[in-house]
Amino acid sequence: ASIQKETGFPMDYAQRNRLSLEEWRRRGREEIARTLSYSAKRVPLDVKVHDTLKRRGYTLRVISFAGSAHYRVPAFLLVPQQRTAPYAGVLALHDHGGYYYHGKEKLVEMESEHPALSEFKKEYYGNRSFASELARRGFVVLVADAFYWGDRRLQYQQLPPDLAKGLAGLRPDQAEYVHVVNTYLSQRVFGLNSWLAFCGANWMGIIVHDDRRSLDVLSSLPEVNKERLGCLGLSVGGYRSTYLSGVDSRVRAAVIVGWMTSLPTMLEIPDYSHRGLPDAFGLHAFLDHPDIASLAAPDCATFVQQCARDELFTRAGMEQASDKIRRVYEDLKHPERFQSKFYDVPHSFGVPMQEEAFQWLERWLG
């Protein structure tokens, strides 16, 4: 921390000197791309529809698309049944939560919902599947499994002995079964980061790559106006929103929920809080986390929703981050395109916060 205080963040907006906005943004994005350490060869999206289901107010398409030549990304595509296309398109980005068994299902209404999933939604999302609600408001919504979650979680043809022991006597439809699997997978994220590094890759790099591929899918759809694209998410979903809006100029509105802080202040938080987090290793010698969001200014309208009782961050760190982004938008003469608000809640994205997030997206993408 003392070293960081000496050097600051030499590539942030305040230290750009005589660089134009475009050149500063280009260099920042190049540094992010370098430190994300993942660049798969581009291949056709090859979107496949596996099932189509009618839901209240929208149609749910179960799809997959090519993340690279070597893997496919499973996703849900929600298309409104009302209004007239083309619609604005939104990527709904799921959280981390130490809950790997489900991914995209966290944000979408499911028939015969798993009890562990229902518990999770009640605690963190006000008992609402916000992607489904957003589709009913007239947005095409894409929700994909990030690498290591949902259908892309670590799975075994033959269970390791310690996992088999923990699951003994449990059924897959029981909440405790999911809790045991989540605990086991949580213990292996440290190995995941190392394994990927040995292969010259990066966990966050894969996630950002796949989120951009998701944006490719959205913008390719005839139902979507590719000039009206946005993203939002809670926790690591907000973390992903920060990276996606920071590196991809197609994002015109972003909502970052429960993950915006100045990174050095996180040293004041218990060390277990952020272990095993995907990150662009080496980037933060140059850019702080709010600097990534600032790269989207002023074209992307950004709304940061902070949880005042969030134990994952310090209040000072959250305030510093929001203020840093705000100063960039103000300097670029577009203060109206940035908003930050604290809510008197723990780490969560309840219905009142969702309603204000939806209003932000409607304002800037509607």
C-alpha contacts under 8 A as a table, 3 or more apart, distances in Angstrom:
res1	aa1	res2	aa2	distance
1	A	4	Q	5.08
1	A	5	K	6.27
1	A	264	P	6.29
2	S	5	K	5.09
2	S	6	E	6.47
3	I	6	E	5.21
3	I	7	T	6.50
4	Q	7	T	5.23
4	Q	8	G	5.49
4	Q	9	F	7.63
4	Q	264	P	7.88
4	Q	285	A	7.46
5	K	8	G	5.31
7	T	10	P	6.99
8	G	286	F	7.92
9	F	12	D	5.73
9	F	284	H	7.39
9	F	285	A	6.38
9	F	286	F	4.75
9	F	287	L	5.22
9	F	288	D	6.44
10	P	15	Q	6.09
10	P	285	A	7.85
10	P	286	F	5.30
10	P	287	L	7.12
11	M	15	Q	6.28
11	M	16	R	6.52
11	M	24	W	7.89
11	M	28	G	6.84
11	M	286	F	5.18
11	M	287	L	5.80
12	D	15	Q	5.63
12	D	16	R	6.61
12	D	286	F	7.25
12	D	287	L	5.79
12	D	288	D	7.55
12	D	291	D	5.88
13	Y	16	R	5.37
13	Y	24	W	7.46
13	Y	291	D	7.29
13	Y	294	S	7.71
13	Y	328	V	7.05
14	A	17	N	7.52
16	R	19	L	5.52
16	R	24	W	6.43
19	L	22	E	7.98
19	L	23	E	5.93
19	L	24	W	5.82
20	S	23	E	5.18
20	S	24	W	6.10
21	L	24	W	5.17
21	L	25	R	6.05
22	E	25	R	5.15
22	E	26	R	6.05
23	E	26	R	4.98
23	E	27	R	6.17
24	W	27	R	5.32
24	W	28	G	6.15
25	R	28	G	5.08
25	R	29	R	6.11
25	R	295	L	5.61
26	R	29	R	5.25
26	R	30	E	6.13
27	R	30	E	5.03
27	R	31	E	6.23
28	G	31	E	5.20
28	G	32	I	6.34
28	G	287	L	7.90
28	G	292	I	7.90
28	G	295	L	7.29
29	R	32	I	5.02
29	R	33	A	6.12
29	R	246	G	7.57
29	R	247	V	5.69
29	R	295	L	7.78
30	E	33	A	5.06
30	E	34	R	6.13
31	E	34	R	5.04
31	E	35	T	6.23
31	E	283	L	6.92
32	I	35	T	5.28
32	I	36	L	6.00
32	I	247	V	7.82
32	I	280	A	7.23
32	I	283	L	6.38
33	A	36	L	5.22
33	A	37	S	6.69
33	A	38	Y	7.71
34	R	37	S	5.60
35	T	280	A	5.35
35	T	281	F	6.07
35	T	282	G	6.10
35	T	283	L	5.74
36	L	201	A	7.76
36	L	202	N	5.97
36	L	204	M	6.42
36	L	205	G	4.32
36	L	279	D	7.80
36	L	280	A	4.90
36	L	281	F	7.27
37	S	200	G	6.84
37	S	201	A	5.33
37	S	202	N	5.65
37	S	205	G	5.96
37	S	280	A	7.96
38	Y	200	G	7.79
38	Y	201	A	5.35
38	Y	202	N	6.26
38	Y	205	G	5.08
38	Y	206	I	6.18
38	Y	209	H	7.47
39	S	205	G	7.96
39	S	209	H	7.49
40	A	68	S	6.11
41	K	68	S	6.68
41	K	69	A	7.52
42	R	68	S	6.62
42	R	69	A	7.96
43	V	66	A	7.41
43	V	68	S	6.22
43	V	69	A	6.38
44	P	66	A	7.14
45	L	65	F	5.56
45	L	66	A	5.12
45	L	67	G	7.44
45	L	213	R	7.81
45	L	216	D	7.93
45	L	217	V	7.08
46	D	65	F	5.54
46	D	66	A	5.93
47	V	63	I	6.85
47	V	64	S	5.81
47	V	65	F	4.45
47	V	66	A	7.12
47	V	217	V	7.67
48	K	63	I	5.44
48	K	64	S	5.44
48	K	65	F	6.33
49	V	52	T	7.47
49	V	61	R	6.51
49	V	62	V	5.92
49	V	63	I	4.44
49	V	64	S	6.83
50	H	61	R	7.43
50	H	62	V	5.42
50	H	63	I	5.52
50	H	64	S	7.69
51	D	61	R	5.78
51	D	62	V	5.05
51	D	63	I	7.25
52	T	59	T	7.01
52	T	60	L	5.75
52	T	61	R	4.52
52	T	62	V	6.29
53	L	59	T	5.84
53	L	60	L	5.04
53	L	61	R	6.35
54	K	58	Y	6.61
54	K	59	T	4.76
54	K	60	L	6.23
55	R	58	Y	5.35
55	R	59	T	5.58
55	R	60	L	6.67
56	R	59	T	7.94
56	R	136	R	7.87
57	G	80	P	6.15
57	G	81	Q	5.49
57	G	82	Q	6.98
57	G	135	A	7.46
57	G	136	R	5.12
58	Y	78	L	6.31
58	Y	79	V	5.36
58	Y	80	P	4.20
58	Y	81	Q	4.73
58	Y	82	Q	7.68
58	Y	132	S	7.83
58	Y	135	A	6.29
58	Y	136	R	6.11
59	T	78	L	5.68
59	T	79	V	5.17
59	T	80	P	6.34
59	T	81	Q	6.56
60	L	76	F	6.68
60	L	77	L	5.79
60	L	78	L	4.72
60	L	79	V	6.58
61	R	76	F	5.81
61	R	77	L	5.00
61	R	78	L	6.35
61	R	79	V	7.95
62	V	74	P	7.79
62	V	75	A	6.27
62	V	76	F	4.92
62	V	77	L	6.46
63	I	74	P	6.06
63	I	75	A	5.33
63	I	76	F	5.95
63	I	77	L	6.90
64	S	72	R	6.29
64	S	73	V	5.30
64	S	74	P	4.30
64	S	75	A	5.62
65	F	72	R	5.38
65	F	73	V	5.34
65	F	74	P	6.80
66	A	69	A	6.78
66	A	70	H	7.98
66	A	71	Y	6.21
66	A	72	R	4.40
66	A	73	V	6.16
67	G	70	H	7.61
67	G	71	Y	5.78
67	G	72	R	5.19
67	G	73	V	5.81
67	G	209	H	7.91
67	G	210	D	5.93
67	G	213	R	6.56
68	S	71	Y	5.65
68	S	72	R	7.02
73	V	144	A	6.86
73	V	145	D	6.73
73	V	210	D	7.72
74	P	144	A	5.94
74	P	145	D	6.03
74	P	151	D	7.14
75	A	104	K	6.85
75	A	142	L	6.97
75	A	143	V	5.50
75	A	144	A	4.00
75	A	145	D	6.15
76	F	104	K	7.10
76	F	142	L	5.86
76	F	143	V	5.20
76	F	144	A	6.30
77	L	140	V	7.32
77	L	141	V	5.87
77	L	142	L	4.65
77	L	143	V	6.52
78	L	131	A	7.95
78	L	132	S	7.23
78	L	135	A	6.09
78	L	140	V	5.64
78	L	141	V	5.04
78	L	142	L	6.35
79	V	135	A	6.34
79	V	139	F	7.13
79	V	140	V	4.82
79	V	141	V	6.77
80	P	83	R	7.47
80	P	135	A	5.43
80	P	136	R	5.92
80	P	137	R	7.73
80	P	138	G	5.52
80	P	139	F	6.53
80	P	140	V	6.38
81	Q	136	R	7.83
82	Q	136	R	7.93
82	Q	138	G	7.00
83	R	138	G	6.86
84	T	87	Y	7.33
85	A	223	E	5.25
85	A	224	V	6.92
86	P	222	P	6.98
86	P	223	E	4.60
86	P	224	V	4.75
86	P	225	N	5.26
87	Y	138	G	6.84
87	Y	139	F	5.80
87	Y	140	V	6.23
87	Y	223	E	6.01
87	Y	224	V	4.79
87	Y	225	N	5.71
87	Y	228	R	7.93
88	A	138	G	7.77
88	A	139	F	5.37
88	A	140	V	6.31
88	A	224	V	5.75
88	A	225	N	5.60
88	A	226	K	7.51
88	A	227	E	8.00
88	A	228	R	4.93
88	A	229	L	5.94
88	A	230	G	7.92
88	A	365	L	6.19
88	A	366	G	6.90
89	G	139	F	5.68
89	G	140	V	4.75
89	G	141	V	5.88
89	G	142	L	7.79
89	G	218	L	6.35
89	G	219	S	7.67
89	G	224	V	5.80
89	G	225	N	7.03
89	G	226	K	7.42
89	G	228	R	6.35
89	G	229	L	4.85
89	G	230	G	6.36
90	V	139	F	6.68
90	V	140	V	6.24
90	V	141	V	4.91
90	V	142	L	6.45
90	V	218	L	7.86
90	V	229	L	5.68
90	V	230	G	4.63
90	V	231	C	5.15
90	V	232	L	7.59
91	L	141	V	5.77
91	L	142	L	5.02
91	L	143	V	6.15
91	L	214	S	7.49
91	L	215	L	7.19
91	L	230	G	6.33
91	L	231	C	4.57
91	L	232	L	6.58
92	A	107	L	7.54
92	A	131	A	6.27
92	A	141	V	6.55
92	A	142	L	6.16
92	A	143	V	5.26
92	A	231	C	5.92
92	A	232	L	5.42
92	A	233	G	5.95
92	A	237	G	7.85
93	L	104	K	7.96
93	L	143	V	6.32
93	L	144	A	7.39
93	L	231	C	7.21
93	L	232	L	6.08
93	L	233	G	4.78
93	L	234	L	7.53
93	L	237	G	4.66
93	L	238	G	7.47
93	L	240	R	7.05
93	L	241	S	7.31
94	H	103	G	6.30
94	H	104	K	6.27
94	H	106	K	6.76
94	H	107	L	6.74
94	H	143	V	7.56
94	H	145	D	7.83
94	H	146	A	7.90
94	H	233	G	6.02
94	H	234	L	6.84
94	H	236	V	7.21
94	H	237	G	4.88
95	D	103	G	7.79
95	D	233	G	6.87
95	D	234	L	5.62
95	D	235	S	5.41
95	D	236	V	4.72
95	D	237	G	4.52
95	D	238	G	7.69
96	H	99	Y	6.26
96	H	100	Y	7.29
96	H	235	S	6.81
96	H	236	V	5.35
96	H	237	G	7.31
97	G	100	Y	7.86
97	G	235	S	7.74
98	G	182	N	6.58
98	G	183	T	7.63
98	G	186	S	6.27
99	Y	102	H	6.89
99	Y	149	W	7.85
99	Y	179	H	7.90
99	Y	182	N	5.41
100	Y	103	G	6.58
100	Y	148	Y	6.74
100	Y	149	W	4.53
100	Y	150	G	6.00
100	Y	153	R	6.41
100	Y	182	N	5.63
100	Y	185	L	7.11
101	Y	149	W	6.17
101	Y	150	G	5.11
101	Y	151	D	7.85
101	Y	153	R	6.77
101	Y	178	V	6.43
101	Y	181	V	7.00
101	Y	182	N	6.23
102	H	105	E	5.87
102	H	106	K	6.56
102	H	117	L	7.54
102	H	149	W	6.04
102	H	150	G	3.97
102	H	151	D	7.34
103	G	106	K	5.78
103	G	144	A	7.54
103	G	145	D	5.19
103	G	146	A	7.02
103	G	149	W	5.09
103	G	150	G	4.27
103	G	151	D	7.58
104	K	107	L	5.92
104	K	108	V	6.86
104	K	143	V	5.49
104	K	144	A	5.50
104	K	145	D	5.28
104	K	150	G	6.87
105	E	108	V	5.21
105	E	109	E	7.26
105	E	110	M	6.94
105	E	117	L	7.94
105	E	150	G	7.84
106	K	117	L	6.73
106	K	120	F	7.84
106	K	121	K	6.71
106	K	129	S	6.94
107	L	128	R	7.94
107	L	129	S	4.61
107	L	130	F	5.64
107	L	131	A	5.29
107	L	132	S	7.19
107	L	143	V	7.63
108	V	129	S	4.90
108	V	130	F	6.85
108	V	131	A	5.53
108	V	132	S	5.31
109	E	113	E	7.89
109	E	129	S	5.56
109	E	132	S	6.25
110	M	113	E	5.19
113	E	117	L	6.74
113	E	118	S	6.63
114	H	117	L	5.21
114	H	118	S	6.35
114	H	173	D	6.51
114	H	174	Q	7.70
114	H	175	A	7.39
115	P	118	S	4.99
115	P	119	E	6.20
115	P	173	D	7.61
115	P	174	Q	6.88
115	P	175	A	5.57
116	A	119	E	5.13
116	A	120	F	6.28
116	A	174	Q	7.39
116	A	175	A	4.42
116	A	176	E	7.67
116	A	178	V	6.65
116	A	179	H	7.65
117	L	120	F	5.06
117	L	121	K	6.22
118	S	121	K	5.20
118	S	122	K	6.15
118	S	127	N	7.36
119	E	122	K	5.22
119	E	123	E	6.37
120	F	123	E	5.28
120	F	124	Y	6.12
120	F	125	Y	7.74
121	K	124	Y	5.35
121	K	125	Y	4.90
121	K	126	G	6.50
121	K	127	N	4.94
121	K	128	R	6.51
121	K	129	S	7.28
122	K	125	Y	5.79
122	K	126	G	5.08
122	K	127	N	3.88
122	K	128	R	7.28
123	E	126	G	6.36
123	E	127	N	7.14
123	E	348	S	7.41
124	Y	127	N	7.64
124	Y	347	H	7.31
124	Y	348	S	4.53
124	Y	349	F	5.87
124	Y	350	G	6.70
125	Y	128	R	5.64
125	Y	129	S	7.15
125	Y	130	F	7.61
125	Y	348	S	6.30
125	Y	349	F	5.00
125	Y	350	G	4.76
125	Y	351	V	6.96
126	G	349	F	6.99
126	G	350	G	4.34
126	G	351	V	5.56
127	N	350	G	7.90
128	R	133	E	7.95
128	R	350	G	7.96
128	R	351	V	7.23
129	S	132	S	5.68
129	S	133	E	6.63
130	F	133	E	4.98
130	F	134	L	6.02
130	F	354	Q	7.26
131	A	134	L	5.01
131	A	135	A	6.27
131	A	141	V	6.55
131	A	143	V	7.71
132	S	135	A	5.19
132	S	136	R	6.47
133	E	136	R	5.10
133	E	137	R	6.48
134	L	137	R	5.02
134	L	138	G	6.86
134	L	139	F	6.07
134	L	141	V	7.32
134	L	358	F	7.16
135	A	138	G	5.31
135	A	139	F	4.79
135	A	140	V	5.84
135	A	141	V	6.10
136	R	139	F	7.21
140	V	223	E	7.70
140	V	224	V	6.93
142	L	214	S	7.34
142	L	218	L	7.09
144	A	214	S	7.38
145	D	149	W	5.94
145	D	150	G	5.87
145	D	151	D	6.86
145	D	152	R	6.66
146	A	149	W	5.65
146	A	150	G	7.72
146	A	152	R	7.15
146	A	207	I	6.00
146	A	210	D	7.45
147	F	152	R	5.57
147	F	153	R	6.89
147	F	203	W	7.79
147	F	206	I	7.19
147	F	207	I	6.27
148	Y	152	R	5.12
148	Y	153	R	4.00
148	Y	154	L	6.23
149	W	152	R	5.21
149	W	153	R	4.44
149	W	154	L	7.98
150	G	153	R	5.41
154	L	185	L	7.23
156	Y	159	L	5.56
156	Y	160	P	7.82
159	L	163	L	6.31
159	L	164	A	5.61
160	P	163	L	5.43
160	P	164	A	6.06
161	P	164	A	5.01
161	P	165	K	6.06
162	D	165	K	5.09
162	D	166	G	6.36
163	L	166	G	5.09
163	L	167	L	6.26
163	L	180	V	7.87
163	L	181	V	7.49
163	L	184	Y	6.88
164	A	167	L	5.17
164	A	168	A	6.07
165	K	168	A	5.23
166	G	180	V	6.51
167	L	170	L	5.40
167	L	171	R	7.92
167	L	177	Y	6.22
167	L	180	V	6.80
170	L	174	Q	6.90
170	L	176	E	7.35
170	L	177	Y	5.79
171	R	174	Q	5.54
171	R	177	Y	6.31
172	P	175	A	7.93
172	P	177	Y	5.66
172	P	178	V	7.10
173	D	177	Y	7.32
174	Q	177	Y	5.40
174	Q	178	V	7.01
175	A	178	V	5.34
175	A	179	H	6.34
176	E	179	H	4.92
176	E	180	V	6.19
177	Y	180	V	5.31
177	Y	181	V	6.45
178	V	181	V	5.12
178	V	182	N	6.08
179	H	182	N	5.09
179	H	183	T	6.17
180	V	183	T	5.20
180	V	184	Y	6.27
181	V	184	Y	5.10
181	V	185	L	6.17
182	N	185	L	5.15
182	N	186	S	6.00
183	T	186	S	5.06
183	T	187	Q	6.45
184	Y	187	Q	5.37
184	Y	188	R	6.87
185	L	188	R	5.18
185	L	189	V	6.72
186	S	189	V	5.69
186	S	276	G	7.86
187	Q	190	F	7.06
188	R	191	G	5.29
188	R	192	L	6.31
189	V	192	L	4.76
189	V	193	N	6.37
189	V	276	G	5.33
189	V	277	L	8.00
190	F	193	N	5.41
190	F	194	S	6.57
190	F	275	R	7.96
190	F	276	G	5.43
191	G	194	S	5.09
191	G	195	W	5.97
192	L	195	W	5.14
192	L	196	L	6.14
192	L	203	W	7.82
193	N	196	L	5.37
193	N	197	A	6.17
193	N	202	N	6.91
193	N	203	W	6.36
193	N	276	G	7.64
193	N	278	P	7.70
194	S	197	A	5.00
194	S	198	F	6.18
195	W	198	F	5.17
195	W	199	C	6.57
196	L	199	C	5.07
196	L	200	G	6.36
196	L	201	A	4.96
196	L	202	N	5.67
196	L	203	W	6.82
197	A	200	G	4.93
197	A	201	A	5.21
197	A	202	N	6.00
198	F	201	A	7.43
201	A	205	G	7.16
201	A	206	I	7.71
202	N	205	G	4.95
202	N	206	I	6.36
202	N	278	P	7.92
202	N	279	D	7.85
202	N	280	A	7.33
203	W	206	I	5.29
203	W	207	I	6.41
203	W	278	P	5.53
203	W	279	D	7.17
204	M	207	I	4.95
204	M	208	V	6.09
204	M	278	P	4.80
204	M	279	D	5.26
204	M	280	A	6.17
205	G	208	V	5.27
205	G	209	H	6.05
205	G	280	A	7.03
206	I	209	H	5.07
206	I	210	D	6.12
207	I	210	D	5.20
207	I	211	D	6.11
207	I	240	R	7.90
208	V	211	D	4.99
208	V	212	R	6.18
208	V	240	R	7.07
208	V	243	Y	7.01
208	V	244	L	6.58
209	H	212	R	5.23
209	H	213	R	6.29
210	D	213	R	4.84
210	D	214	S	6.13
211	D	214	S	4.90
211	D	215	L	6.33
211	D	244	L	7.03
212	R	215	L	4.86
212	R	216	D	6.26
212	R	244	L	7.00
212	R	248	D	7.58
213	R	216	D	4.80
213	R	217	V	6.34
214	S	217	V	5.03
214	S	218	L	6.34
215	L	218	L	5.06
215	L	219	S	6.12
216	D	219	S	5.26
216	D	220	S	6.14
217	V	220	S	5.19
217	V	221	L	6.63
218	L	221	L	5.59
218	L	224	V	6.71
218	L	226	K	7.51
219	S	224	V	6.32
219	S	225	N	7.04
219	S	226	K	4.68
219	S	229	L	7.78
220	S	224	V	7.56
220	S	226	K	7.59
221	L	224	V	5.44
222	P	225	N	7.72
224	V	228	R	7.94
225	N	228	R	5.56
225	N	229	L	7.54
226	K	229	L	6.11
226	K	250	R	7.84
227	E	250	R	7.19
227	E	252	R	7.69
228	R	251	V	7.74
228	R	252	R	6.40
228	R	365	L	5.22
228	R	366	G	7.80
229	L	250	R	6.61
229	L	251	V	5.25
229	L	252	R	5.67
229	L	253	A	6.86
229	L	365	L	7.04
230	G	251	V	5.13
230	G	252	R	5.63
230	G	253	A	4.64
230	G	254	A	5.51
230	G	361	L	7.26
230	G	365	L	7.51
231	C	241	S	6.02
231	C	245	S	7.79
231	C	251	V	7.14
231	C	253	A	6.66
231	C	254	A	4.95
231	C	255	V	6.42
232	L	237	G	6.89
232	L	238	G	6.33
232	L	241	S	5.79
232	L	254	A	5.67
232	L	255	V	4.54
232	L	256	I	5.95
232	L	257	V	7.47
233	G	236	V	7.35
233	G	237	G	3.93
233	G	238	G	4.46
233	G	239	Y	7.83
233	G	240	R	7.53
233	G	241	S	6.47
233	G	255	V	6.77
233	G	256	I	6.10
233	G	257	V	5.94
234	L	237	G	4.60
234	L	238	G	4.76
234	L	239	Y	7.84
234	L	256	I	6.82
234	L	257	V	4.57
234	L	258	G	5.69
234	L	259	W	7.27
234	L	348	S	7.15
234	L	349	F	6.39
235	S	238	G	5.01
235	S	239	Y	6.24
235	S	257	V	6.08
235	S	258	G	4.88
235	S	259	W	5.07
235	S	347	H	7.79
235	S	348	S	7.97
236	V	239	Y	4.51
236	V	240	R	5.92
236	V	259	W	6.82
237	G	240	R	5.02
237	G	241	S	6.18
237	G	256	I	7.69
237	G	257	V	7.61
238	G	241	S	4.79
238	G	242	T	6.23
238	G	255	V	7.12
238	G	256	I	4.25
238	G	257	V	4.98
238	G	258	G	6.50
238	G	259	W	5.56
238	G	260	M	7.80
239	Y	242	T	5.18
239	Y	243	Y	6.60
239	Y	256	I	7.06
239	Y	259	W	5.66
239	Y	260	M	7.40
240	R	243	Y	5.21
240	R	244	L	6.01
241	S	244	L	5.11
241	S	245	S	5.96
241	S	254	A	6.52
241	S	255	V	7.00
241	S	256	I	5.98
242	T	245	S	5.53
242	T	246	G	5.93
242	T	254	A	7.82
242	T	256	I	6.59
242	T	292	I	6.50
242	T	293	A	5.18
243	Y	246	G	5.01
243	Y	247	V	6.10
243	Y	292	I	6.34
243	Y	293	A	6.92
244	L	247	V	5.48
244	L	248	D	5.80
244	L	251	V	7.59
245	S	248	D	5.42
245	S	249	S	6.73
245	S	250	R	7.88
245	S	251	V	5.47
245	S	252	R	7.88
245	S	253	A	7.97
245	S	254	A	6.65
245	S	293	A	6.67
245	S	295	L	7.96
245	S	296	A	5.82
245	S	300	C	7.23
246	G	249	S	7.48
246	G	292	I	5.21
246	G	293	A	4.99
246	G	294	S	6.84
246	G	295	L	4.97
246	G	296	A	4.81
247	V	292	I	7.82
247	V	295	L	7.28
247	V	296	A	7.41
248	D	251	V	6.20
248	D	296	A	7.91
249	S	252	R	7.30
249	S	296	A	6.87
249	S	299	D	7.83
249	S	300	C	7.64
251	V	254	A	7.07
251	V	300	C	6.21
252	R	299	D	6.35
252	R	300	C	4.21
252	R	301	A	6.13
252	R	364	W	7.47
252	R	365	L	7.33
253	A	300	C	5.00
253	A	301	A	4.56
253	A	302	T	5.81
253	A	360	W	7.98
253	A	361	L	6.34
253	A	364	W	6.34
253	A	365	L	6.96
254	A	300	C	6.89
254	A	301	A	6.28
254	A	302	T	4.87
254	A	303	F	6.29
254	A	361	L	7.64
255	V	302	T	5.93
255	V	303	F	4.78
255	V	304	V	5.92
255	V	305	Q	7.35
255	V	357	A	6.50
255	V	360	W	7.98
256	I	259	W	6.72
256	I	260	M	7.29
256	I	302	T	7.58
256	I	303	F	6.23
256	I	304	V	4.81
256	I	305	Q	6.13
257	V	260	M	7.62
257	V	304	V	6.01
257	V	305	Q	4.74
257	V	306	Q	6.26
257	V	349	F	7.08
258	G	305	Q	6.27
258	G	306	Q	5.25
258	G	307	C	5.88
258	G	310	D	7.69
258	G	347	H	6.24
258	G	348	S	7.00
258	G	349	F	7.80
259	W	306	Q	7.47
260	M	289	H	7.20
260	M	290	P	6.74
260	M	304	V	7.33
260	M	306	Q	7.38
260	M	318	M	5.90
260	M	321	A	6.32
260	M	322	S	7.30
261	T	265	T	7.70
261	T	289	H	6.73
261	T	290	P	6.82
261	T	313	F	6.94
261	T	314	T	7.97
261	T	317	G	4.87
261	T	318	M	4.29
261	T	319	E	7.39
261	T	320	Q	7.02
261	T	321	A	4.95
261	T	322	S	7.57
262	S	265	T	5.94
262	S	266	M	7.50
262	S	288	D	6.33
262	S	289	H	6.13
262	S	290	P	6.67
262	S	317	G	4.92
262	S	318	M	6.57
262	S	320	Q	6.31
262	S	321	A	5.15
263	L	266	M	5.49
263	L	267	L	7.94
263	L	288	D	6.37
263	L	289	H	6.36
263	L	317	G	7.40
264	P	267	L	5.98
265	T	268	E	5.85
265	T	269	I	7.80
265	T	313	F	7.75
265	T	314	T	6.81
265	T	316	A	7.70
265	T	317	G	5.46
266	M	269	I	5.26
266	M	313	F	6.24
266	M	314	T	7.07
266	M	317	G	7.52
267	L	270	P	7.65
267	L	271	D	7.57
268	E	314	T	7.50
269	I	273	S	7.03
269	I	311	E	7.97
269	I	312	L	6.80
269	I	313	F	6.66
269	I	314	T	7.33
270	P	273	S	5.87
271	D	274	H	6.74
271	D	275	R	6.99
272	Y	275	R	5.43
273	S	312	L	6.25
274	H	277	L	5.81
274	H	312	L	7.77
280	A	283	L	5.70
280	A	284	H	7.96
281	F	284	H	7.34
282	G	285	A	5.95
283	L	286	F	5.75
283	L	287	L	6.12
284	H	287	L	4.83
284	H	288	D	5.50
284	H	289	H	7.60
285	A	288	D	7.97
287	L	291	D	5.69
287	L	292	I	6.96
288	D	291	D	5.24
288	D	292	I	7.03
289	H	292	I	5.51
289	H	293	A	7.24
289	H	321	A	7.68
290	P	293	A	5.22
290	P	294	S	6.28
290	P	321	A	5.32
290	P	322	S	7.26
290	P	324	K	6.84
290	P	325	I	6.16
291	D	294	S	4.83
291	D	295	L	6.51
291	D	324	K	7.78
291	D	325	I	7.05
292	I	295	L	5.49
292	I	296	A	7.70
293	A	296	A	5.77
293	A	297	A	7.62
293	A	325	I	7.08
294	S	297	A	5.36
294	S	325	I	5.47
294	S	328	V	6.61
294	S	329	Y	7.91
296	A	299	D	6.32
296	A	300	C	5.43
297	A	300	C	5.78
297	A	301	A	7.55
297	A	328	V	7.14
297	A	329	Y	6.10
297	A	332	L	7.81
298	P	301	A	6.94
298	P	329	Y	5.89
298	P	332	L	6.67
298	P	334	H	6.35
298	P	337	R	6.86
300	C	337	R	7.36
301	A	337	R	4.53
301	A	338	F	5.82
301	A	364	W	6.86
302	T	337	R	6.32
302	T	338	F	4.98
302	T	339	Q	6.52
303	F	338	F	5.81
303	F	339	Q	4.78
303	F	340	S	5.75
303	F	357	A	7.61
303	F	360	W	7.32
304	V	322	S	7.26
304	V	339	Q	6.24
304	V	340	S	4.60
304	V	341	K	6.53
305	Q	340	S	5.87
305	Q	341	K	5.27
305	Q	342	F	6.19
305	Q	343	Y	7.39
305	Q	353	M	7.65
306	Q	318	M	7.25
306	Q	340	S	7.31
306	Q	341	K	5.96
306	Q	342	F	4.64
306	Q	343	Y	6.21
307	C	310	D	5.20
307	C	342	F	5.72
307	C	343	Y	5.17
307	C	344	D	6.33
307	C	345	V	5.39
307	C	346	P	5.66
307	C	347	H	5.75
307	C	348	S	7.16
308	A	315	R	7.07
308	A	342	F	5.62
308	A	343	Y	5.54
308	A	344	D	5.12
308	A	345	V	5.89
308	A	346	P	6.64
309	R	344	D	6.29
309	R	345	V	5.35
309	R	346	P	4.36
309	R	347	H	6.92
310	D	313	F	6.19
310	D	314	T	7.88
310	D	345	V	7.23
310	D	346	P	4.63
310	D	347	H	4.75
311	E	314	T	7.29
311	E	346	P	7.29
311	E	347	H	7.26
312	L	347	H	7.74
313	F	317	G	6.72
313	F	318	M	6.90
314	T	317	G	5.16
314	T	318	M	6.38
315	R	318	M	5.23
315	R	319	E	6.16
316	A	319	E	5.14
316	A	320	Q	6.00
317	G	320	Q	5.15
317	G	321	A	6.21
318	M	321	A	5.26
318	M	322	S	6.31
319	E	322	S	5.27
319	E	323	D	6.02
320	Q	323	D	5.20
320	Q	324	K	6.07
321	A	324	K	5.17
321	A	325	I	6.47
322	S	325	I	5.34
322	S	326	R	6.13
322	S	340	S	6.30
323	D	326	R	4.97
323	D	327	R	6.21
324	K	327	R	5.36
324	K	328	V	6.80
325	I	328	V	5.34
325	I	329	Y	6.67
325	I	338	F	7.96
326	R	329	Y	5.27
326	R	330	E	6.16
326	R	335	P	7.02
326	R	338	F	6.36
326	R	339	Q	7.59
327	R	330	E	5.01
327	R	331	D	6.02
328	V	331	D	5.12
328	V	332	L	6.24
329	Y	332	L	5.08
329	Y	333	K	6.35
329	Y	334	H	5.27
329	Y	335	P	5.11
329	Y	337	R	7.13
329	Y	338	F	6.63
330	E	333	K	5.06
330	E	334	H	5.64
330	E	335	P	4.63
331	D	334	H	7.62
332	L	335	P	7.83
334	H	337	R	5.70
334	H	338	F	7.75
335	P	338	F	5.76
336	E	339	Q	7.32
343	Y	353	M	7.92
345	V	348	S	6.99
349	F	353	M	5.93
349	F	354	Q	6.48
350	G	353	M	5.51
350	G	354	Q	6.16
351	V	354	Q	4.87
351	V	355	E	6.11
352	P	355	E	5.19
352	P	356	E	6.57
353	M	356	E	5.28
353	M	357	A	6.18
354	Q	357	A	4.94
354	Q	358	F	6.07
355	E	358	F	5.11
355	E	359	Q	6.26
356	E	359	Q	4.99
356	E	360	W	6.30
357	A	360	W	5.11
357	A	361	L	6.43
358	F	361	L	5.13
358	F	362	E	6.09
359	Q	362	E	5.00
359	Q	363	R	6.00
360	W	363	R	5.09
360	W	364	W	6.36
361	L	364	W	5.37
361	L	365	L	5.54
361	L	366	G	7.12
362	E	365	L	5.33
362	E	366	G	4.56
363	R	366	G	5.70
